[in-house]
């Protein structure tokens, strides 16, 4: 059982007592975002202890030059990275000439952080003994507005608890920021100018190479003990640090409040010549509205979000807190309004994985956004891939593919591959299949029949052309094979005939053929446009059918089991339970050579395919594969536990499913992988939602019909969730006696435990 650091609460994340060893981890846990920008929960005041300062803006990145020892043809020249941006949150305080620094105070007491997930408000409070004769209390509220996404707000209240306190306040923007994950320690930003006045501080910046323009802005107000606004701040500038400063005296037990409004103006959305005027209007708007009204407007948006996306669990607060934390972070990371943006594995909470887009989006994130928001949000995720189709074709051309074949990147910001580990970048080609499956999954769930003829079919054709070129015919096997790949299990590299990859290739060729025939018949005008654009040859379908019907699938010679790859049985098959606990996780204790020769599986691989295509296999077949592969799985990917939990639910192994659900839902809260200080696992959080809705909730589509086959973990009294299925909001309530399915569409057919449900 994992040790719990944060107090268990259904709607809040609560940390009590100051622990300098937990600061970086808590900066991740209490992170804020609003889909446009995000920031780690760094202290506003100076902190000299270990910290990871991070503020990020959606869509702003830098092409950091690749750093490898041996260059290979086809390597991307850069790794695109989300940029640590100029920080606007700084409020440094001197009390009687002594700097407020929790790392150097004589005593820090009554320290408390609260992340109120219902309202999206972050609260921090503490008392600090600075000297023998000086003690203060601080309470801070902070949020990034969900109502006005270019605006963040800080309410910083200071109270003098012992004697008089002479405060020196510096509220500033800091442009001296670097990424922690920089390959060469290069500067990523060029600062182009500033505004420094009583009414506004602003720093104009541009990224090197990519030339993204942003303005970081802020304005500060000071309210006295009675709530009266005091005269304006002084201002100064030094080395890309733009400051507003003020002195203020507090008598014992008096308090004052610093209000700070700040954020970013993004050149993706605005002309840089208008940055200053936009910032002026924004801080004027914020000041006139005031903190309380801005907070209320922000809360209202969160209430609307929770109304559709909340999952309520009764009887298990640990499980409840876990799922709400995951849902909260997903909604902070992406709102779906801008199809140029996507979802990085760490979201706005850290720099690992570069903040880039992976196959996680299609395989794990799409179902969450598809079911909890308007279908337009999920459509924008698919539009992102359509808009990058030409880049995907270029990526394939760099590797020698022709005729419009597309290989979507493993890692990308702009559609161009920017990952530089050979065994992942060029061998983990199953990501192409994840994108094709997402198109299929989107249409069947939303009922939107416009995406495929308008955009999706071009993507499917380009992906299918890639599969047709990537296979080769084996005279030995009398079948088509796919050599030199890495499946979802990255603890096997450069293997032949990974079952999951081969199955996706077969399915994709068959599915694309089906869609071509359908579009020809139903949308001839779209087909005429598409066939001209892609230089379609009718003979391609014949070739695809030949490959699909003759593709090789490795099988166990005795049992009716698909093998993960051709040589899997050459390994010594022993369970993961045989690994000494002192050697876990193996990726931190074993050599890579030893891992590659072991039978141990990082995450679902064959089981990933059985999860996606469950309706193609019967119960006994899935059970046999689960019993073979799950004991070999070390779950050292954040994406692992959710798929196994879903399959365990469908096999009726509720306790196993529950334990795996807890692991995925509390992965960051309980820091299972001892790495939460690097940032949160945002994309796996979508898998957590799947493990509840698709696992325990039993939501799936079979033969184009919605099925809900819910089960109830024994520690839960009941649970409920909503899904937006084909523009109908469906509320599912499950308790120990029954399943209630509530919606308002009498024409909608839903099956519950195999029986047709009618209103």
ZAMARGU-4260 file (C-alpha; in steps of 0.2 Angstrom, whole numbers, plus 5000, padded with zeros to 4 digits):
<rodrens>
0) 5000/5000/5000 | 5007/5017/4995 | 5010/5030/5008 | 4998/5045/5007 | 5006/5062/5008
5) 4991/5072/5004 | 4975/5071/5015 | 4961/5061/5007 | 4946/5072/5003 | 4933/5070/4989
10) 4935/5088/4982 | 4952/5094/4988 | 4970/5091/4988 | 4977/5096/5005 | 4995/5097/5011
15) 4999/5101/5029 | 5016/5106/5036 | 5030/5113/5027 | 5043/5100/5021 | 5057/5106/5010
20) 5060/5089/5002 | 5042/5089/4995 | 5042/5106/4988 | 5046/5101/4970 | 5033/5087/4970
25) 5020/5098/4977 | 5024/5111/4964 | 5018/5098/4951 | 5003/5092/4961 | 4996/5109/4964
30) 4999/5115/4946 | 4986/5126/4937 | 4981/5128/4919 | 4967/5134/4908 | 4970/5126/4891
35) 4979/5142/4886 | 4993/5143/4899 | 4999/5134/4914 | 5011/5135/4929 | 5018/5124/4942
40) 5014/5129/4960 | 5029/5139/4963 | 5029/5151/4978 | 5026/5169/4974 | 5039/5175/4987
45) 5058/5171/4985 | 5063/5153/4989 | 5081/5148/4990 | 5078/5129/4992 | 5076/5116/4979
50) 5063/5121/4966 | 5057/5119/4948 | 5051/5135/4941 | 5039/5133/4927 | 5027/5143/4917
55) 5021/5137/4900 | 5010/5143/4885 | 5001/5132/4873 | 5008/5131/4856 | 5025/5140/4860
60) 5040/5129/4857 | 5058/5129/4853 | 5068/5116/4841 | 5082/5111/4853 | 5096/5104/4843
65) 5097/5085/4844 | 5110/5078/4855 | 5116/5061/4850 | 5133/5052/4850 | 5131/5044/4833
70) 5121/5052/4819 | 5110/5041/4808 | 5101/5045/4792 | 5083/5050/4796 | 5087/5057/4813
75) 5077/5073/4816 | 5088/5088/4818 | 5079/5094/4834 | 5068/5089/4848 | 5054/5102/4850
80) 5051/5108/4867 | 5038/5117/4876 | 5046/5133/4883 | 5048/5138/4901 | 5041/5156/4898
85) 5044/5172/4908 | 5036/5171/4925 | 5024/5184/4930 | 5019/5177/4948 | 5034/5184/4958
90) 5030/5194/4973 | 5045/5196/4984 | 5043/5203/5002 | 5055/5210/5014 | 5049/5212/5032
95) 5059/5224/5043 | 5073/5222/5030 | 5072/5203/5032 | 5068/5193/5016 | 5053/5182/5017
100) 5060/5165/5012 | 5053/5149/5019 | 5069/5140/5017 | 5078/5153/5029 | 5064/5157/5041
105) 5067/5153/5060 | 5051/5144/5060 | 5037/5140/5047 | 5021/5134/5056 | 5003/5131/5051
110) 5008/5128/5033 | 4994/5122/5022 | 4991/5120/5003 | 4973/5117/4996 | 4969/5114/4978
115) 4950/5116/4977 | 4946/5105/4962 | 4928/5110/4961 | 4932/5129/4959 | 4950/5128/4952
120) 4957/5139/4966 | 4974/5136/4973 | 4976/5142/4991 | 4992/5142/5002 | 4994/5149/5020
125) 5007/5149/5033 | 5015/5158/5048 | 5033/5163/5047 | 5045/5168/5061 | 5057/5179/5052
130) 5067/5185/5067 | 5064/5184/5086 | 5054/5200/5085 | 5045/5198/5068 | 5031/5185/5064
135) 5019/5186/5050 | 5004/5176/5043 | 5002/5174/5024 | 4987/5168/5014 | 4987/5167/4995
140) 4974/5163/4983 | 4978/5160/4965 | 4969/5154/4949 | 4971/5155/4930 | 4954/5161/4923
145) 4944/5148/4914 | 4932/5163/4909 | 4946/5174/4902 | 4960/5163/4897 | 4974/5176/4895
150) 4972/5181/4913 | 4978/5174/4930 | 4975/5182/4947 | 4984/5182/4963 | 4977/5188/4980
155) 4992/5189/4992 | 4987/5193/5010 | 5000/5197/5024 | 4996/5200/5042 | 5008/5206/5055
160) 5007/5194/5071 | 5021/5201/5081 | 5025/5219/5082 | 5026/5232/5068 | 5030/5226/5051
165) 5038/5237/5038 | 5035/5229/5021 | 5045/5231/5005 | 5035/5223/4991 | 5042/5219/4974
170) 5030/5213/4961 | 5039/5208/4945 | 5040/5199/4929 | 5056/5188/4927 | 5063/5185/4909
175) 5078/5176/4915 | 5071/5159/4913 | 5078/5143/4906 | 5072/5126/4902 | 5078/5113/4914
180) 5078/5100/4900 | 5089/5110/4888 | 5101/5099/4878 | 5114/5112/4876 | 5110/5126/4888
185) 5106/5137/4874 | 5094/5152/4877 | 5077/5150/4870 | 5071/5168/4871 | 5076/5184/4864
190) 5068/5199/4874 | 5063/5213/4862 | 5057/5227/4874 | 5047/5231/4889 | 5034/5243/4896
195) 5037/5249/4914 | 5025/5261/4922 | 5013/5263/4937 | 4999/5256/4926 | 5007/5241/4918
200) 5023/5231/4917 | 5026/5220/4902 | 5040/5211/4893 | 5040/5208/4875 | 5049/5192/4870
205) 5052/5181/4855 | 5058/5163/4854 | 5074/5160/4844 | 5072/5150/4828 | 5053/5148/4829
210) 5050/5167/4831 | 5035/5165/4842 | 5030/5182/4849 | 5023/5183/4867 | 5020/5197/4879
215) 5021/5193/4898 | 5011/5207/4907 | 5006/5211/4925 | 4998/5225/4936 | 4999/5226/4955
220) 4987/5234/4967 | 4989/5236/4986 | 4974/5236/4998 | 4976/5241/5016 | 4968/5234/5032
225) 4951/5242/5028 | 4951/5236/5010 | 4955/5253/5003 | 4966/5254/4987 | 4982/5263/4990
230) 4992/5274/4979 | 5001/5266/4964 | 5017/5257/4964 | 5034/5263/4959 | 5043/5254/4945
235) 5060/5249/4939 | 5068/5238/4926 | 5085/5228/4927 | 5091/5214/4916 | 5074/5208/4909
240) 5066/5209/4926 | 5052/5222/4926 | 5046/5227/4943 | 5033/5237/4953 | 5038/5241/4971
245) 5030/5249/4986 | 5033/5250/5005 | 5019/5248/5017 | 5019/5248/5036 | 5008/5236/5046
250) 5004/5238/5064 | 5002/5222/5075 | 4987/5212/5069 | 4984/5223/5054 | 4985/5215/5037
255) 4986/5221/5019 | 4982/5213/5002 | 4992/5212/4986 | 4982/5209/4971 | 4991/5204/4955
260) 4984/5202/4938 | 4995/5194/4925 | 4997/5182/4910 | 5002/5181/4892 | 4997/5189/4876
265) 5001/5176/4862 | 5006/5180/4845 | 4997/5165/4838 | 4981/5174/4842 | 4986/5193/4841
270) 4996/5205/4831 | 5012/5209/4841 | 5010/5227/4838 | 4994/5227/4848 | 5001/5217/4863
275) 5002/5233/4875 | 4985/5239/4871 | 4977/5222/4874 | 4987/5220/4891 | 4981/5237/4896
280) 4963/5233/4892 | 4965/5216/4901 | 4972/5223/4918 | 4959/5237/4917 | 4945/5224/4915
285) 4952/5214/4929 | 4954/5229/4941 | 4936/5235/4937 | 4929/5218/4940 | 4939/5215/4956
290) 4945/5198/4963 | 4928/5192/4970 | 4919/5194/4953 | 4934/5187/4943 | 4934/5172/4955
295) 4915/5170/4953 | 4916/5170/4934 | 4930/5157/4935 | 4920/5146/4947 | 4905/5146/4936
300) 4915/5139/4921 | 4921/5125/4932 | 4904/5121/4938 | 4898/5119/4920 | 4914/5108/4916
305) 4910/5097/4932 | 4892/5096/4927 | 4896/5085/4912 | 4913/5077/4917 | 4912/5073/4936
310) 4912/5055/4942 | 4905/5053/4959 | 4910/5038/4970 | 4901/5035/4986 | 4910/5025/5000
315) 4928/5026/4994 | 4936/5044/4996 | 4953/5038/4991 | 4946/5032/4974 | 4935/5048/4973
320) 4949/5060/4975 | 4960/5050/4963 | 4947/5051/4948 | 4943/5069/4952 | 4961/5074/4952
325) 4963/5066/4935 | 4948/5074/4927 | 4953/5091/4935 | 4970/5090/4927 | 4963/5085/4910
330) 4951/5099/4909 | 4965/5111/4914 | 4976/5105/4900 | 4965/5105/4885 | 4949/5114/4881
335) 4947/5110/4863 | 4944/5127/4856 | 4960/5128/4846 | 4964/5114/4834 | 4982/5120/4833
340) 4985/5114/4851 | 4986/5096/4858 | 4990/5087/4874 | 5008/5084/4880 | 5011/5069/4892
345) 5015/5082/4906 | 5003/5095/4901 | 5008/5112/4908 | 5016/5104/4924 | 5034/5100/4918
350) 5046/5099/4904 | 5049/5080/4902 | 5044/5073/4885 | 5046/5091/4878 | 5027/5095/4880
355) 5025/5087/4863 | 5011/5076/4856 | 5012/5058/4856 | 5001/5043/4851 | 4994/5045/4869
360) 4981/5058/4862 | 4972/5046/4850 | 4974/5030/4861 | 4970/5037/4878 | 4964/5056/4878
365) 4952/5056/4863 | 4939/5045/4872 | 4938/5057/4887 | 4936/5073/4878 | 4924/5064/4866
370) 4913/5059/4880 | 4914/5074/4892 | 4913/5088/4880 | 4905/5093/4863 | 4910/5082/4849
375) 4918/5097/4841 | 4932/5096/4854 | 4937/5078/4849 | 4935/5083/4831 | 4948/5097/4834
380) 4960/5083/4840 | 4958/5074/4824 | 4959/5090/4813 | 4976/5093/4821 | 4982/5077/4813
385) 4973/5081/4796 | 4982/5098/4796 | 4999/5089/4799 | 4996/5076/4785 | 5008/5084/4773
390) 5022/5084/4786 | 5018/5065/4790 | 5020/5062/4771 | 5037/5071/4772 | 5042/5061/4787
395) 5039/5045/4777 | 5048/5052/4762 | 5064/5055/4773 | 5064/5036/4777 | 5062/5031/4759
400) 5044/5029/4757 | 5035/5035/4742 | 5018/5038/4733 | 5010/5048/4747 | 5013/5036/4761
405) 5012/5044/4778 | 5021/5040/4794 | 5014/5051/4808 | 5028/5057/4820 | 5031/5048/4837
410) 5034/5065/4845 | 5029/5082/4837 | 5024/5100/4839 | 5021/5105/4821 | 5018/5088/4812
415) 5037/5085/4810 | 5046/5071/4819 | 5057/5077/4833 | 5061/5062/4843 | 5078/5055/4842
420) 5078/5037/4849 | 5080/5026/4834 | 5070/5011/4842 | 5055/5022/4846 | 5056/5035/4832
425) 5057/5024/4817 | 5051/5007/4824 | 5036/5011/4835 | 5026/5013/4820 | 5010/5007/4828
430) 5006/5026/4831 | 4999/5026/4813 | 4987/5013/4818 | 4981/5023/4834 | 4977/5038/4823
435) 4967/5027/4811 | 4958/5019/4825 | 4954/5036/4833 | 4945/5041/4817 | 4935/5025/4817
440) 4931/5027/4836 | 4926/5045/4834 | 4913/5042/4820 | 4905/5027/4829 | 4904/5036/4846
445) 4899/5054/4841 | 4888/5049/4825 | 4897/5063/4816 | 4898/5057/4798 | 4906/5072/4791
450) 4924/5071/4797 | 4929/5056/4786 | 4923/5063/4769 | 4929/5080/4773 | 4946/5076/4781
455) 4948/5058/4788 | 4949/5048/4772 | 4964/5057/4766 | 4973/5052/4782 | 4967/5034/4781
460) 4973/5032/4763 | 4990/5039/4767 | 4992/5028/4782 | 4986/5013/4772 | 4999/5017/4759
465) 5012/5017/4772 | 5007/4999/4778 | 5007/4993/4760 | 5025/4999/4758 | 5031/4994/4776
470) 5027/4975/4774 | 5037/4963/4764 | 5032/4946/4758 | 5041/4931/4766 | 5044/4916/4755
475) 5048/4906/4770 | 5032/4910/4779 | 5021/4912/4763 | 5014/4928/4771 | 5017/4947/4773
480) 5028/4952/4788 | 5033/4968/4796 | 5051/4968/4802 | 5061/4978/4814 | 5048/4986/4825
485) 5044/4991/4843 | 5027/4988/4849 | 5019/4997/4864 | 5030/4987/4875 | 5046/4997/4874
490) 5055/4983/4884 | 5057/4974/4867 | 5066/4984/4853 | 5069/4979/4834 | 5058/4964/4834
495) 5049/4955/4820 | 5030/4954/4818 | 5024/4962/4834 | 5006/4955/4834 | 4999/4972/4839
500) 5007/4981/4825 | 5003/4968/4812 | 4985/4967/4818 | 4983/4986/4817 | 4990/4986/4799
505) 4978/4972/4794 | 4963/4981/4802 | 4968/4998/4794 | 4969/4992/4777 | 4952/4983/4778
510) 4944/4998/4787 | 4951/5011/4774 | 4945/5000/4760 | 4927/5000/4768 | 4927/5018/4770
515) 4933/5022/4752 | 4918/5011/4745 | 4906/5020/4757 | 4912/5037/4752 | 4912/5033/4734
520) 4893/5028/4735 | 4887/5041/4748 | 4898/5056/4744 | 4904/5056/4726 | 4908/5074/4726
525) 4921/5072/4740 | 4928/5056/4732 | 4931/5065/4716 | 4940/5078/4725 | 4950/5066/4736
530) 4955/5054/4722 | 4962/5069/4712 | 4971/5076/4727 | 4980/5059/4732 | 4982/5052/4714
535) 4972/5037/4718 | 4975/5021/4708 | 4961/5008/4709 | 4974/4994/4709 | 4979/4999/4727
540) 4963/4991/4735 | 4968/4974/4727 | 4985/4975/4734 | 4979/4980/4751 | 4966/4966/4751
545) 4980/4954/4747 | 4991/4960/4761 | 4977/4960/4774 | 4972/4942/4770 | 4990/4935/4770
550) 4998/4945/4785 | 5008/4935/4797 | 5003/4933/4816 | 5014/4924/4827 | 5006/4911/4838
555) 5010/4899/4852 | 5014/4882/4844 | 5003/4873/4857 | 4991/4886/4865 | 4979/4897/4856
560) 4988/4912/4860 | 4995/4926/4849 | 5013/4929/4853 | 5019/4947/4856 | 5032/4944/4842
565) 5041/4930/4833 | 5054/4927/4846 | 5045/4929/4862 | 5045/4911/4867 | 5064/4911/4865
570) 5064/4920/4882 | 5063/4912/4899 | 5045/4915/4903 | 5044/4919/4922 | 5032/4930/4931
575) 5036/4948/4936 | 5033/4943/4954 | 5049/4934/4954 | 5059/4950/4953 | 5066/4956/4969
580) 5057/4971/4976 | 5074/4980/4978 | 5076/4979/4959 | 5060/4987/4955 | 5057/4997/4944
585) 5069/4987/4933 | 5072/5002/4921 | 5081/5011/4936 | 5091/4995/4941 | 5094/4984/4926
590) 5105/4987/4911 | 5095/4989/4895 | 5103/4973/4888 | 5096/4963/4902 | 5078/4971/4900
595) 5078/4968/4882 | 5082/4949/4885 | 5069/4947/4898 | 5051/4942/4896 | 5045/4957/4906
600) 5032/4969/4898 | 5032/4988/4901 | 5014/4990/4897 | 4999/4982/4887 | 5005/4976/4870
605) 4995/4961/4864 | 4982/4966/4877 | 4981/4983/4870 | 4975/4976/4854 | 4962/4965/4863
610) 4956/4980/4872 | 4954/4990/4856 | 4946/4976/4846 | 4937/4967/4860 | 4921/4963/4850
615) 4932/4953/4838 | 4937/4940/4851 | 4927/4930/4863 | 4928/4930/4882 | 4939/4914/4884
620) 4951/4920/4871 | 4953/4937/4880 | 4955/4927/4897 | 4968/4916/4890 | 4979/4930/4884
625) 4976/4940/4900 | 4982/4926/4911 | 4997/4924/4900 | 5003/4942/4898 | 4997/4951/4914
630) 5009/4941/4926 | 5023/4946/4914 | 5019/4965/4915 | 5029/4976/4927 | 5017/4991/4924
635) 5032/5003/4922 | 5023/5014/4910 | 5010/5026/4916 | 4999/5020/4902 | 4999/5002/4908
640) 4987/5000/4923 | 4972/5007/4915 | 4971/4995/4900 | 4974/4980/4912 | 4960/4987/4924
645) 4948/4988/4909 | 4951/4970/4904 | 4951/4964/4922 | 4933/4972/4924 | 4927/4964/4908
650) 4933/4947/4914 | 4924/4949/4930 | 4940/4951/4941 | 4934/4966/4951 | 4947/4966/4964
655) 4961/4965/4952 | 4953/4979/4942 | 4951/4989/4957 | 4969/4988/4963 | 4975/4993/4945
660) 4962/5007/4945 | 4969/5014/4962 | 4986/5013/4954 | 4982/5023/4939 | 4971/5036/4948
665) 4983/5039/4961 | 4999/5037/4951 | 5004/5055/4954 | 4995/5059/4971 | 5004/5044/4979
670) 5020/5045/4968 | 5021/5027/4963 | 5035/5030/4951 | 5045/5042/4962 | 5046/5055/4949
675) 5031/5067/4951 | 5042/5082/4954 | 5046/5081/4935 | 5027/5084/4932 | 5011/5075/4931
680) 5006/5061/4919 | 4992/5070/4910 | 4989/5058/4896 | 4988/5043/4907 | 4975/5052/4917
685) 4963/5050/4902 | 4967/5031/4904 | 4961/5032/4922 | 4944/5039/4916 | 4943/5025/4904
690) 4947/5012/4917 | 4931/5018/4927 | 4919/5022/4913 | 4924/5008/4901 | 4930/4996/4914
695) 4918/4997/4929 | 4905/5007/4919 | 4906/4994/4905 | 4903/5007/4892 | 4907/5000/4874
700) 4900/5000/4857 | 4896/4983/4849 | 4889/4982/4832 | 4886/5001/4832 | 4875/5000/4847
705) 4879/5007/4865 | 4881/4994/4878 | 4883/4997/4897 | 4888/4982/4907 | 4892/4990/4924
710) 4900/4982/4939 | 4903/4988/4957 | 4919/4987/4967 | 4915/4979/4984 | 4921/4995/4993
715) 4910/5006/4984 | 4892/5010/4989 | 4888/5017/4972 | 4895/5028/4958 | 4888/5038/4943
720) 4895/5047/4928 | 4889/5055/4912 | 4894/5053/4894 | 4889/5063/4879 | 4885/5050/4866
725) 4879/5056/4849 | 4873/5073/4856 | 4864/5065/4870 | 4869/5067/4888 | 4867/5050/4897
730) 4869/5048/4916 | 4873/5031/4922 | 4870/5027/4941 | 4876/5011/4948 | 4873/5004/4965
735) 4872/4987/4974 | 4855/4983/4967 | 4853/4991/4950 | 4859/5002/4936 | 4850/5018/4932
740) 4852/5025/4914 | 4845/5042/4912 | 4843/5052/4896 | 4830/5061/4886 | 4832/5054/4868
745) 4818/5041/4866 | 4825/5035/4849 | 4842/5030/4857 | 4844/5012/4859 | 4855/5006/4874
750) 4859/4989/4880 | 4862/4986/4898 | 4869/4969/4902 | 4863/4963/4885 | 4845/4969/4887
755) 4838/4983/4876 | 4833/4998/4887 | 4819/5010/4882 | 4813/5026/4890
</rodrens>
